[in-house]
Amino acid sequence: MRRNVKRLFADLAVADLTYQEVGATRDASLPADYGHVHRDVIVGAGQTAFDRAVDGLFGWDVHRGAGLTVTSSDARAAPGVVVVLRAGRGPLRLTIPCRVIYTVDDADHRGFAYGTLPGHPEQGEEAFLITTASTGEVRFRVRAFSRPASLLARWGGPLTRTIQEYATDRYVKAMQRIAQRDTDQ
């Protein structure tokens, strides 16, 4: 790993998150004064689909599959892991630093949430959860709350929300591909 990347991760590992409501994606209601995202979709069925989905989520494959460039302080999501996502190209390229703040590790519920760090165009939190039911149904849930933090995001107004919905759609499509990979072959 290059020295400047190590330094970036070290700085972001101790940086304050850019919002106060840390962990609020676990709560029944998301904080007011933020935009909210709720997505809950079936991505497959059976233990193999669940295992693939969990592995793809924790290994950052969902983010890569959504078209983001991923650089992280660890190959797998875990509390304290810093991830710097990048979207776009050239002068429109966004740097999106986050830190994993919690994980869920139950037999039928696995996932994590990350919070925004300085330099992120938004401030807030996003949680990703894979669940399986007794019927074998595997679901992917995304819950987030955010508001503009950068001048660019504030200028974007309603377009910023549309971009976030588009990113969530891409996460869902990537997860569907990952969870169904075994059954399609």
C-alpha positions in Angstrom: 0.0 0.0 0.0 1.4 3.4 -0.9 2.5 5.6 2.0 -0.1 8.4 1.3 -2.9 5.9 1.2 -1.8 4.5 4.6 -1.7 8.1 6.0 -5.2 8.8 4.6 -6.6 5.7 6.3 -4.8 6.6 9.5 -6.3 10.1 9.4 -9.8 8.9 8.6 -9.7 6.2 11.2 -9.5 8.9 14.0 -11.6 11.6 12.2 -14.9 12.5 13.7 -18.0 11.3 11.8 -19.8 14.3 10.2 -23.2 13.7 11.9 -24.4 13.3 15.5 -26.9 10.4 15.2 -24.4 7.6 15.0 -26.0 4.2 14.9 -29.5 5.6 14.1 -30.0 3.2 11.2 -30.7 0.6 13.8 -33.6 2.6 15.2 -37.2 2.1 14.0 -37.4 5.7 12.9 -34.6 7.6 11.1 -33.6 11.1 12.3 -35.7 14.0 11.2 -34.1 16.8 9.0 -32.5 14.3 6.7 -33.5 12.6 3.5 -34.3 8.9 4.0 -33.8 5.8 1.8 -35.6 2.6 2.5 -35.2 -0.4 0.2 -36.2 -4.0 0.9 -36.0 -6.5 -2.0 -35.9 -10.2 -2.5 -32.5 -11.1 -4.0 -32.7 -14.9 -4.0 -33.6 -18.0 -2.0 -31.7 -20.6 0.0 -28.6 -20.8 2.0 -26.2 -20.5 -1.0 -27.9 -17.2 -2.0 -27.7 -15.9 1.6 -24.0 -16.9 1.9 -23.1 -15.3 -1.5 -25.0 -12.2 -0.6 -23.2 -11.9 2.8 -19.8 -12.5 1.2 -20.5 -10.0 -1.6 -21.6 -7.4 0.9 -18.8 -7.7 3.4 -16.2 -8.0 0.7 -17.3 -4.7 -1.0 -18.4 -6.5 -4.2 -21.8 -4.9 -4.0 -20.2 -1.5 -4.1 -17.9 -2.5 -6.9 -20.8 -4.0 -8.8 -22.7 -0.7 -8.4 -19.9 1.0 -10.3 -17.9 2.5 -7.5 -14.1 2.3 -7.0 -13.4 0.8 -3.6 -10.3 1.4 -1.5 -10.5 0.1 2.1 -8.3 -0.3 5.1 -9.4 -4.0 5.2 -10.7 -6.4 2.6 -13.8 -7.0 4.7 -16.2 -4.6 6.4 -15.9 -4.6 10.2 -16.3 -1.9 12.8 -13.6 0.8 12.4 -12.7 -0.2 8.8 -12.4 2.9 6.6 -13.6 2.8 3.0 -13.0 5.4 0.4 -15.5 5.1 -2.5 -15.1 6.9 -5.7 -17.8 7.7 -8.3 -17.6 9.4 -11.7 -14.6 10.4 -13.8 -12.4 13.4 -14.3 -13.5 16.7 -12.8 -16.8 15.1 -11.8 -15.2 12.4 -9.8 -16.5 12.3 -6.2 -14.5 11.0 -3.2 -16.8 9.4 -0.7 -15.0 8.5 2.6 -16.9 6.4 5.2 -16.1 4.3 8.3 -18.0 1.1 9.3 -19.7 1.9 12.6 -21.4 -1.4 13.4 -22.0 -4.9 12.1 -24.9 -7.3 12.5 -23.9 -11.0 12.8 -26.9 -13.1 13.6 -27.6 -16.5 12.0 -30.3 -15.0 9.7 -29.3 -11.3 9.7 -25.9 -10.1 8.5 -24.8 -6.6 7.5 -23.1 -3.4 8.5 -23.5 0.4 8.5 -21.1 3.1 7.7 -21.1 6.7 8.5 -19.8 9.7 6.6 -16.3 11.2 7.2 -14.9 14.6 6.3 -14.7 15.0 2.6 -17.9 13.1 1.9 -20.4 15.2 -0.1 -23.2 14.1 2.2 -23.5 13.6 6.0 -25.3 10.7 7.4 -25.3 6.9 7.6 -26.2 4.0 5.4 -26.9 0.4 6.5 -26.9 -2.7 4.4 -28.6 -5.9 5.8 -29.0 -9.4 4.3 -31.8 -11.5 5.9 -33.1 -14.9 5.4 -36.6 -16.2 6.4 -37.6 -19.7 7.4 -39.1 -20.0 3.9 -35.6 -19.5 2.5 -36.3 -16.1 1.0 -33.2 -13.9 1.0 -33.7 -10.1 1.3 -31.4 -7.1 0.9 -32.3 -4.1 2.9 -30.8 -0.6 2.6 -31.7 2.1 5.1 -30.0 5.5 5.0 -30.4 9.1 6.2 -28.4 11.9 4.7 -28.2 15.6 3.9 -25.9 17.7 1.8 -22.5 18.5 3.4 -20.6 19.9 0.5 -21.4 23.0 -1.6 -21.7 20.8 -4.7 -24.3 18.5 -2.9 -26.3 21.6 -1.7 -26.3 23.1 -5.2 -27.5 19.7 -6.5 -30.8 20.2 -4.6 -33.4 17.5 -5.7 -30.8 16.1 -8.2 -28.8 14.9 -5.2 -31.7 12.8 -3.9 -32.1 11.4 -7.4 -28.5 10.4 -7.5 -28.8 8.7 -4.2 -31.8 6.7 -5.4 -29.9 5.8 -8.5 -26.9 4.5 -6.4 -29.3 2.5 -4.3 -30.8 0.9 -7.4 -27.3 0.0 -8.5 -26.6 -1.6 -5.1 -29.8 -3.7 -5.4 -29.0 -4.8 -9.0 -25.4 -5.8 -8.0 -26.7 -7.7 -5.0 -29.2 -9.6 -7.1 -26.4 -10.6 -9.5 -24.2 -11.7 -6.6 -26.9 -13.7 -4.7 -28.1 -15.5 -7.9 -24.7 -16.2 -9.3 -24.7 -19.9 -8.2 -28.3 -20.6 -9.4 -27.7 -19.1 -12.8 -24.8 -21.4 -13.7 
